[in-house]
Amino acid sequence: MSTSIWKAFWDYQKEERWINELSAKGLAMTKYTWMHYTFEDSTPGEYIYRIELLDNDPKQKDSVAYLDFLKQSGVEHISSYMRWVYLRKKAADGPFEVYTDIDSRLAYLKRVSRYWLALGIAFIVLALSQVAFIINGISSGSHIWIVNVIAFVIAGVAAAIFIFMSARYRSQATKLKHEKVVYD
């Protein structure tokens, strides 16, 4: 039987935990589109899931080669959204970690942080661009500036969320860097 769930996540780590909790209950994720998950009944705990942010679009040559490499290791690419890929591996095949050493985990956290920061900066630019429209609308006597105020607020809130997420992953990277110093 197929189960469809609509749910939004900002944090890929929380999303990954949630998908694995459902897998432990016998729901195997088979597809993802924007905030929409599709699951099928399976043996509880049959799969371990990971979510990864690729350097490039999953259809680009280097990403395809990487996903093919993972496939040879028993990892199934089940879905993609933008540069995010949803991966799974049979739990019976052993542990499933994409990044097993501190340096690779550190590089990955920095990549995720840069992703959110780039989105945050883009939305700051979008919010600031609305200021000119607001000023122009007010000075011309048009009431259309109200729409620009709403766009400014929405873009500003999105920018704040994205920058917060970037800082969160940067903080995780800093903690991991300190752990590396302790172990080295």
SELOLUM-97624 format. One record per residue (C-alpha): residue number from 1; residue in one letter; x, y, z. Coordinates in steps of 0.05 Angstrom, whole numbers, plus 32768, in hexadecimal, padded with zeros to 4 digits. Example, Ala and Ser with C-alpha at 12.3 -4.5 7.8 and 13.67 -1.06 7.14 Angstrom:
BEGIN
1, a, 80F6, 7FA6, 809C .
2, s, 8111, 7FEB, 808F .
//
This chain:
BEGIN
1, m, 8000, 8000, 8000 .
2, s, 8018, 8046, 7FF0 .
3, t, 8017, 807E, 8024 .
4, s, 801C, 80C8, 8012 .
5, i, 8034, 80FB, 8045 .
6, w, 803A, 8146, 803D .
7, k, 806E, 8163, 806C .
8, a, 80A0, 819C, 806B .
9, f, 80E7, 819B, 8086 .
10, w, 811D, 81D1, 8089 .
11, d, 8150, 81A2, 80A8 .
12, y, 8166, 8167, 807E .
13, q, 8180, 8143, 80BD .
14, k, 813B, 8145, 80DE .
15, e, 811B, 8130, 809C .
16, e, 814B, 80F5, 8097 .
17, r, 813C, 80DF, 80DE .
18, w, 80F1, 80E3, 80D0 .
19, i, 80F7, 80B9, 8091 .
20, n, 8121, 8085, 80B7 .
21, e, 80EE, 8083, 80EF .
22, l, 80B7, 8074, 80BC .
23, s, 80E4, 803F, 809D .
24, a, 80EB, 801F, 80E2 .
25, k, 809F, 801C, 80E5 .
26, g, 809A, 7FF9, 80A1 .
27, l, 8092, 8034, 8071 .
28, a, 80C5, 8036, 8039 .
29, m, 80CC, 807A, 8017 .
30, t, 80C8, 8073, 7FCB .
31, k, 80C1, 80BA, 7FB2 .
32, y, 80C8, 8103, 7FC6 .
33, t, 80AF, 8143, 7FA5 .
34, w, 80A9, 8187, 7FC6 .
35, m, 808F, 8178, 800D .
36, h, 806E, 8138, 7FF4 .
37, y, 8087, 80F3, 8009 .
38, t, 806F, 80B0, 7FEE .
39, f, 8079, 8071, 8017 .
40, e, 8069, 8028, 800B .
41, d, 8060, 7FF1, 803F .
42, s, 809F, 7FCA, 804C .
43, t, 80C0, 7FA0, 8081 .
44, p, 80CD, 7FCD, 80BE .
45, g, 8115, 7FE7, 80BC .
46, e, 8122, 7FCB, 8076 .
47, y, 8145, 800A, 805E .
48, i, 8173, 803F, 8079 .
49, y, 816A, 8083, 8058 .
50, r, 819A, 80BD, 804D .
51, i, 818F, 8101, 802E .
52, e, 81C8, 8123, 800B .
53, l, 81D4, 8166, 7FEB .
54, l, 81FC, 815C, 7FAB .
55, d, 822E, 818E, 7F90 .
56, n, 8205, 8191, 7F4F .
57, d, 81C2, 817E, 7F33 .
58, p, 81B7, 8132, 7F36 .
59, k, 81B2, 812F, 7EEA .
60, q, 81F7, 814D, 7EDE .
61, k, 822E, 811E, 7EC9 .
62, d, 8256, 8120, 7F0A .
63, s, 8218, 8115, 7F34 .
64, v, 8201, 80DB, 7F08 .
65, a, 8246, 80BB, 7F0F .
66, y, 8243, 80C4, 7F5B .
67, l, 81FD, 80A6, 7F60 .
68, d, 8214, 806C, 7F34 .
69, f, 824E, 8060, 7F63 .
70, l, 821E, 805F, 7F9E .
71, k, 81F1, 802E, 7F78 .
72, q, 822C, 7FFE, 7F71 .
73, s, 8232, 8002, 7FBD .
74, g, 81EA, 7FEC, 7FC6 .
75, v, 81CE, 8032, 7FCF .
76, e, 818D, 8042, 7FAB .
77, h, 817F, 8089, 7F93 .
78, i, 8134, 808E, 7F9E .
79, s, 8124, 80D7, 7F91 .
80, s, 8141, 811C, 7F85 .
81, y, 812B, 8163, 7F93 .
82, m, 8157, 819A, 7F77 .
83, r, 819E, 8185, 7F8E .
84, w, 8183, 815B, 7FC8 .
85, v, 8182, 810F, 7FBD .
86, y, 815E, 80DB, 7FE6 .
87, l, 8185, 809A, 7FEE .
88, r, 8178, 8058, 800F .
89, k, 819B, 8017, 801D .
90, k, 8183, 7FD5, 8037 .
91, a, 818F, 7FD3, 8082 .
92, a, 81A3, 7F8A, 807C .
93, d, 81E0, 7FA1, 8053 .
94, g, 81FD, 7FC5, 8090 .
95, p, 8204, 800D, 80A6 .
96, f, 81F8, 8045, 8074 .
97, e, 821F, 8084, 807D .
98, v, 8231, 80B0, 8041 .
99, y, 8267, 80D6, 8067 .
100, t, 828E, 80AA, 8096 .
101, d, 82CA, 80D5, 80A8 .
102, i, 82CD, 8119, 80C9 .
103, d, 82EC, 813D, 808D .
104, s, 82B6, 8127, 805D .
105, r, 827E, 8136, 8090 .
106, l, 829E, 817B, 809B .
107, a, 82A0, 818A, 8050 .
108, y, 8258, 8173, 8049 .
109, l, 823E, 819F, 8082 .
110, k, 8262, 81DA, 8063 .
111, r, 8242, 81CB, 801F .
112, v, 81FD, 81C9, 803F .
113, s, 820C, 8209, 8065 .
114, r, 8221, 822C, 8024 .
115, y, 81E2, 8214, 8002 .
116, w, 81B5, 8234, 8037 .
117, l, 81E0, 8273, 8039 .
118, a, 81DA, 827B, 7FED .
119, l, 818E, 8275, 7FF2 .
120, g, 818E, 82A7, 802C .
121, i, 81B6, 82DA, 8005 .
122, a, 8189, 82D2, 7FC8 .
123, f, 814C, 82E0, 7FF3 .
124, i, 816E, 831C, 8013 .
125, v, 8179, 8338, 7FCD .
126, l, 8130, 8329, 7FBC .
127, a, 8118, 834C, 7FFC .
128, l, 8144, 8389, 7FF0 .
129, s, 812C, 838E, 7FA8 .
130, q, 80E6, 8396, 7FC2 .
131, v, 80FA, 83D6, 7FE8 .
132, a, 8101, 83FD, 7FA7 .
133, f, 80BC, 83E5, 7F91 .
134, i, 809E, 83F9, 7FD4 .
135, i, 80BC, 843F, 7FD1 .
136, n, 80A7, 8447, 7F89 .
137, g, 8060, 842F, 7F98 .
138, i, 8058, 845D, 7FD4 .
139, s, 8073, 849A, 7FAF .
140, s, 8046, 848D, 7F72 .
141, g, 8008, 8486, 7F9D .
142, s, 7FFB, 843F, 7F85 .
143, h, 7FE4, 840C, 7FB7 .
144, i, 800B, 83D4, 7F95 .
145, w, 8044, 83E1, 7FC5 .
146, i, 801E, 83B7, 7FF9 .
147, v, 802C, 8379, 7FCF .
148, n, 8076, 838C, 7FCF .
149, v, 8075, 8393, 801B .
150, i, 8058, 834D, 8020 .
151, a, 808D, 8333, 7FF0 .
152, f, 80C2, 8357, 8019 .
153, v, 80AB, 8336, 8059 .
154, i, 80A6, 82F1, 803B .
155, a, 80EB, 82F6, 801B .
156, g, 8108, 8312, 805B .
157, v, 80EB, 82D9, 8085 .
158, a, 8105, 82A5, 8052 .
159, a, 814A, 82C7, 8053 .
160, a, 814C, 82C3, 809F .
161, i, 8138, 8279, 809F .
162, f, 816C, 8268, 806A .
163, i, 81A3, 828E, 808D .
164, f, 8190, 826E, 80D0 .
165, m, 8196, 8229, 80AF .
166, s, 81D9, 823C, 8092 .
167, a, 81F2, 8251, 80D6 .
168, r, 81D7, 8211, 80F5 .
169, y, 81FF, 81E5, 80C6 .
170, r, 823C, 8212, 80CC .
171, s, 8237, 8209, 8118 .
172, q, 8234, 81BD, 810F .
173, a, 8272, 81C1, 80E3 .
174, t, 8297, 81EA, 8118 .
175, k, 8286, 81B7, 814E .
176, l, 829E, 817F, 8120 .
177, k, 82DE, 81A5, 8113 .
178, h, 82EA, 81AA, 815E .
179, e, 82DE, 815E, 8165 .
180, k, 8311, 8153, 812E .
181, v, 8345, 817B, 8155 .
182, v, 8337, 8151, 8193 .
183, y, 833F, 810F, 816D .
184, d, 837D, 8125, 8146 .
//
